[in-house]
Amino acid sequence: MPGRSKATRGDEERASLTIQPQGGFRGMVALSPVTGEGTPVEGFSLSPGEVRV
């Protein structure tokens, strides 16, 4: 998966993400699209929005 991806309005972008819990962590992990500065991206969504690890 690229470190960065760009999509314009109406486009669909697909990528894979692997989450490996460390230190015995178990629980829900929320996935939120943000800019490089940490600002939430409006009009963009991830599916699923959270996963259990």
BELKAWO-V323768 format. One record per residue. N is the residue number from 1. PHI is phi in degrees with one decimal (999 if undefined). NEAR is the number of other C-alpha atoms within 8 Angstrom. D_LAST is the distance of its C-alpha to the last C-alpha in Angstrom with 2 decimals. Layout:
# BELKAWO-V323768
N_PHI_NEAR_D_LAST, N_PHI_NEAR_D_LAST
This chain:
# BELKAWO-V323768
1_999_5_19.98, 2_-68.1_4_22.60, 3_-68.0_4_22.04, 4_-138.0_4_23.89, 5_-144.5_5_24.74, 6_-128.0_4_27.47, 7_-135.3_7_27.98, 8_-100.1_5_30.89, 9_-50.4_4_31.19, 10_90.9_4_30.83, 11_-80.1_6_29.13, 12_-122.4_5_25.84, 13_-117.5_5_23.68, 14_-120.8_4_20.96, 15_-152.7_5_18.60, 16_-107.4_5_15.53, 17_-135.1_5_12.68, 18_-107.7_4_10.49, 19_-115.4_5_7.57, 20_-117.4_5_7.52, 21_-65.1_8_6.50, 22_-127.7_5_10.04, 23_63.7_4_12.21, 24_80.6_5_10.22, 25_-62.7_7_7.81, 26_-141.6_7_5.47, 27_155.8_6_5.50, 28_-93.4_8_6.24, 29_-120.4_8_7.21, 30_-85.1_7_10.71, 31_-111.1_9_12.48, 32_-134.4_8_16.20, 33_-74.6_9_19.11, 34_-138.0_9_21.46, 35_-76.2_8_24.57, 36_-60.3_5_25.10, 37_-90.4_5_26.46, 38_91.5_6_23.40, 39_-79.5_7_25.23, 40_-58.3_8_23.41, 41_-91.5_8_24.57, 42_-77.6_4_26.54, 43_73.7_4_26.63, 44_-128.0_6_23.52, 45_-135.3_7_20.34, 46_-115.4_8_17.02, 47_-133.6_5_15.76, 48_-77.1_6_13.20, 49_-82.0_9_13.35, 50_-155.2_9_9.78, 51_-134.5_9_6.46, 52_-95.5_7_3.81, 53_-118.3_10_0.00
